[in-house]
Amino acid sequence: MKIATWNVNSLNVRLPHVLNWLADNQPDVLVLQELKLEQDKYPAAAIRMMGWHTEWSGQKTYNGVAIISRHELQDVHIGLPDLPDDPQRRVIAATANGVRVINVYCVNGEALDSPKFAYKREWFAALTQFVREQMTRYLELVLLGDFNIAPSDEDVYAPDKWHEQIHCSSEERQWLKNLLDLGLTDALRHVHPTGKFYTWWDYRGAMFQKGLGLRIDHLLISDALKMRLQDVQVDTVTRGLERPSDHAPVVGLFE
């Protein structure tokens, strides 16, 4: 089974890349973040015409998440129960081929002294509670997407520069650890305990060409799914395409 996550940073711009990626890679599940499309603008017809099932939660200009699957999607859930009035479309969950898939586009936070950081704190608390509940119901579960948190200094191209900055602060890393403490495993680090693996590179300053990025896109998996894990790969080739997203797809391979 192949399960992948990709922040496409505008599906309207990146749709040809996504359709080609689906055809070339044939995943069981691909989740997308930052659709930046209203609900009725999502290209469901084009995706379904290729034989895929899909569910989505759209938002104009910002946010938006989707699940694309070769399997029928069941028990679809949108949003966080603890934030019922949150207008930002950041969470969609569904069951595909027996695996509970929770796709998240986590809050950026902007800066540690920003009001948006307080929202990020509240949002992660609500996410943790939601995942805790989901794990009582689903044995095989993957929480994946753009977390906007680099777990450790090894996941950052310049740890001194990023020390206690947004994405790399001790508080944010604790929020990610709180999720792992529910009984989840960082799939990439389970397979590759050491080494530089980046998933996002700033468009500015030719950072991708220089190999200077952050690992902020993750697959966090339950113990039952961990038993099936074979490999996790970052598709840097796709990041190098013309007009790319600033994120690369991250792909988990399971038995």
C-alpha positions as CSV (number, residue, x, y, z in Angstrom):
1,M,0.0,0.0,0.0
2,K,1.3,3.4,-1.0
3,I,0.1,6.5,1.1
4,A,1.4,10.0,0.2
5,T,1.1,13.6,1.3
6,W,1.7,16.7,-0.7
7,N,1.2,20.4,0.0
8,V,0.5,21.6,-3.5
9,N,0.3,25.4,-2.7
10,S,-2.6,26.0,-5.1
11,L,-4.2,23.1,-6.8
12,N,-5.4,25.4,-9.6
13,V,-1.7,26.0,-10.5
14,R,-0.5,22.5,-9.7
15,L,-3.3,20.4,-11.1
16,P,-1.3,19.1,-14.1
17,H,1.5,18.0,-11.7
18,V,-1.0,16.2,-9.5
19,L,-2.7,14.4,-12.3
20,N,0.6,13.3,-13.8
21,W,1.9,12.3,-10.3
22,L,-1.2,10.1,-9.8
23,A,-0.8,8.4,-13.1
24,D,3.0,7.9,-12.7
25,N,3.0,6.8,-9.1
26,Q,-0.4,5.0,-8.7
27,P,-0.8,5.6,-4.9
28,D,-3.5,4.0,-2.9
29,V,-4.0,7.3,-1.1
30,L,-2.7,10.8,-1.9
31,V,-3.7,13.7,0.5
32,L,-3.3,17.3,-0.5
33,Q,-3.0,20.5,1.4
34,E,-3.3,24.2,0.5
35,L,-5.8,23.7,-2.3
36,K,-6.6,27.4,-2.2
37,L,-9.9,26.7,-4.0
38,E,-13.5,27.2,-3.1
39,Q,-15.5,24.0,-2.5
40,D,-17.3,24.2,-5.8
41,K,-14.0,24.9,-7.7
42,Y,-12.3,21.6,-6.8
43,P,-11.5,19.6,-9.9
44,A,-13.4,16.5,-8.8
45,A,-14.5,15.6,-12.3
46,A,-10.9,15.5,-13.7
47,I,-9.8,13.4,-10.8
48,R,-12.7,11.0,-11.0
49,M,-12.4,10.7,-14.7
50,M,-9.0,9.1,-14.1
51,G,-10.7,6.5,-11.9
52,W,-10.0,7.9,-8.4
53,H,-12.3,8.5,-5.5
54,T,-12.0,11.9,-3.8
55,E,-13.3,14.0,-0.9
56,W,-12.3,17.6,-0.1
57,S,-12.9,20.6,2.0
58,G,-12.2,23.8,0.1
59,Q,-11.5,27.4,1.0
60,K,-11.0,30.4,-1.3
61,T,-7.4,31.8,-1.4
62,Y,-6.2,29.9,1.7
63,N,-6.0,26.4,3.2
64,G,-8.2,23.6,1.8
65,V,-7.5,19.8,2.1
66,A,-8.4,16.8,0.0
67,I,-8.1,13.0,0.0
68,I,-7.7,11.1,-3.3
69,S,-7.9,7.3,-3.2
70,R,-8.1,4.3,-5.5
71,H,-10.4,2.9,-2.8
72,E,-13.9,4.1,-1.9
73,L,-13.7,6.6,1.0
74,Q,-15.8,5.9,4.0
75,D,-16.7,7.7,7.2
76,V,-15.6,11.1,5.9
77,H,-15.1,13.7,8.6
78,I,-14.2,17.4,8.2
79,G,-12.9,19.8,10.8
80,L,-12.0,19.5,14.5
81,P,-14.9,18.9,17.0
82,D,-13.3,21.1,19.6
83,L,-13.2,24.0,17.1
84,P,-16.7,23.8,15.6
85,D,-16.7,27.5,14.5
86,D,-13.3,27.5,13.0
87,P,-13.7,28.8,9.4
88,Q,-10.3,27.5,8.3
89,R,-10.4,24.3,6.3
90,R,-7.5,22.3,7.6
91,V,-8.6,18.8,8.4
92,I,-10.3,16.0,6.5
93,A,-10.4,12.3,7.5
94,A,-11.7,9.2,5.9
95,T,-11.2,5.4,5.8
96,A,-9.5,3.9,2.7
97,N,-9.0,0.2,2.4
98,G,-9.3,-0.3,6.2
99,V,-6.8,2.5,7.0
100,R,-8.0,5.6,8.8
101,V,-6.4,8.6,7.0
102,I,-6.3,12.0,8.8
103,N,-5.1,14.7,6.5
104,V,-4.0,18.0,8.2
105,Y,-2.8,21.3,7.0
106,C,-1.5,22.6,10.4
107,V,-1.5,26.3,11.3
108,N,1.7,28.1,10.4
109,G,1.7,30.5,13.3
110,E,3.8,33.2,11.6
111,A,6.0,34.1,14.6
112,L,6.2,33.2,18.3
113,D,4.9,36.6,19.3
114,S,2.1,36.7,16.8
115,P,-1.6,36.3,17.6
116,K,-1.5,33.5,15.0
117,F,0.8,31.6,17.2
118,A,-1.9,31.5,20.0
119,Y,-4.3,30.1,17.4
120,K,-1.7,27.5,16.5
121,R,-1.4,26.5,20.1
122,E,-5.2,26.2,20.4
123,W,-5.5,24.4,17.1
124,F,-2.9,21.7,18.0
125,A,-4.6,21.1,21.3
126,A,-7.9,20.5,19.4
127,L,-6.1,18.2,16.9
128,T,-4.5,16.2,19.7
129,Q,-7.9,15.6,21.3
130,F,-9.4,14.6,17.9
131,V,-6.6,12.1,17.1
132,R,-6.8,10.6,20.6
133,E,-10.5,9.9,20.0
134,Q,-9.9,8.5,16.5
135,M,-7.2,6.2,17.8
136,T,-9.8,4.5,20.1
137,R,-11.9,3.7,17.0
138,Y,-9.3,2.8,14.3
139,L,-6.4,0.3,14.7
140,E,-4.6,1.2,11.5
141,L,-4.3,5.0,11.4
142,V,-2.1,7.5,9.7
143,L,-2.0,11.2,10.6
144,L,-0.3,13.0,7.7
145,G,0.2,16.3,6.0
146,D,1.9,19.6,6.5
147,F,2.5,20.1,10.2
148,N,4.6,23.3,10.0
149,I,6.9,21.9,12.6
150,A,10.4,20.5,12.2
151,P,10.8,17.8,14.9
152,S,14.5,18.2,15.6
153,D,17.5,20.2,14.6
154,E,18.5,17.4,12.2
155,D,15.3,18.3,10.2
156,V,16.6,21.9,9.7
157,Y,19.2,23.2,7.3
158,A,20.6,25.7,9.7
159,P,19.7,24.9,13.3
160,D,21.4,27.9,14.8
161,K,19.5,30.3,12.5
162,W,16.2,28.6,13.3
163,H,16.8,28.1,17.0
164,E,13.5,28.9,18.9
165,Q,12.0,30.4,15.7
166,I,8.7,29.5,14.2
167,H,8.5,25.9,13.1
168,C,11.4,25.0,15.3
169,S,10.6,26.3,18.8
170,S,10.6,24.0,21.8
171,E,6.9,24.6,22.4
172,E,5.9,23.6,18.9
173,R,8.1,20.5,19.0
174,Q,6.4,19.6,22.3
175,W,3.0,19.8,20.5
176,L,4.3,17.3,17.9
177,K,5.6,15.1,20.7
178,N,2.2,15.2,22.3
179,L,0.8,13.6,19.1
180,L,3.5,11.0,19.0
181,D,2.8,10.2,22.7
182,L,-0.7,9.1,21.8
183,G,0.9,6.1,20.3
184,L,2.1,7.3,16.9
185,T,5.4,7.0,15.2
186,D,7.2,9.3,12.8
187,A,7.4,7.0,9.9
188,L,10.4,8.5,8.1
189,R,12.5,8.5,11.2
190,H,11.5,4.9,12.0
191,V,13.0,3.8,8.6
192,H,15.7,6.4,8.5
193,P,16.8,7.3,12.0
194,T,19.5,9.7,10.8
195,G,20.2,11.8,7.8
196,K,18.9,15.0,6.2
197,F,15.5,14.8,4.7
198,Y,13.8,18.0,3.8
199,T,10.2,18.4,2.4
200,W,10.0,22.2,2.1
201,W,12.3,24.7,0.5
202,D,11.7,28.5,0.4
203,Y,11.1,29.8,-3.2
204,R,13.4,32.7,-2.3
205,G,17.1,32.4,-2.6
206,A,17.2,29.3,-4.7
207,M,17.0,27.3,-1.5
208,F,16.0,24.0,-3.3
209,Q,18.9,24.2,-5.6
210,K,21.2,24.8,-2.6
211,G,19.7,21.9,-0.7
212,L,18.5,24.1,2.2
213,G,15.1,23.2,3.5
214,L,13.0,22.0,6.5
215,R,11.3,18.7,7.1
216,I,7.8,19.8,8.1
217,D,5.6,17.3,6.2
218,H,5.1,14.0,8.1
219,L,3.4,10.7,8.2
220,L,2.6,9.7,11.8
221,I,1.4,6.1,12.0
222,S,-0.2,3.8,14.6
223,D,1.6,0.7,15.9
224,A,-0.6,-1.6,13.7
225,L,0.4,0.4,10.6
226,K,4.0,0.5,11.7
227,M,4.2,-3.2,11.5
228,R,3.5,-2.9,7.7
229,L,5.9,0.0,7.0
230,Q,8.6,-0.7,4.4
231,D,10.0,2.7,3.5
232,V,9.4,6.4,3.4
233,Q,10.6,8.5,0.5
234,V,10.7,12.3,-0.3
235,D,10.0,12.9,-4.0
236,T,12.5,15.7,-4.6
237,V,12.2,15.2,-8.4
238,T,8.7,16.6,-8.3
239,R,10.0,19.6,-6.3
240,G,12.4,20.3,-9.2
241,L,9.7,20.5,-11.9
242,E,8.8,23.8,-13.6
243,R,6.3,25.9,-11.5
244,P,6.6,23.5,-8.6
245,S,5.0,23.7,-5.1
246,D,7.5,24.7,-2.5
247,H,6.8,21.3,-0.9
248,A,7.7,17.8,-2.2
249,P,5.5,14.8,-1.9
250,V,6.3,12.4,1.0
251,V,5.5,8.8,0.3
252,G,5.0,5.9,2.7
253,L,5.3,2.3,1.4
254,F,3.5,-0.4,3.4
255,E,3.0,-4.1,2.9
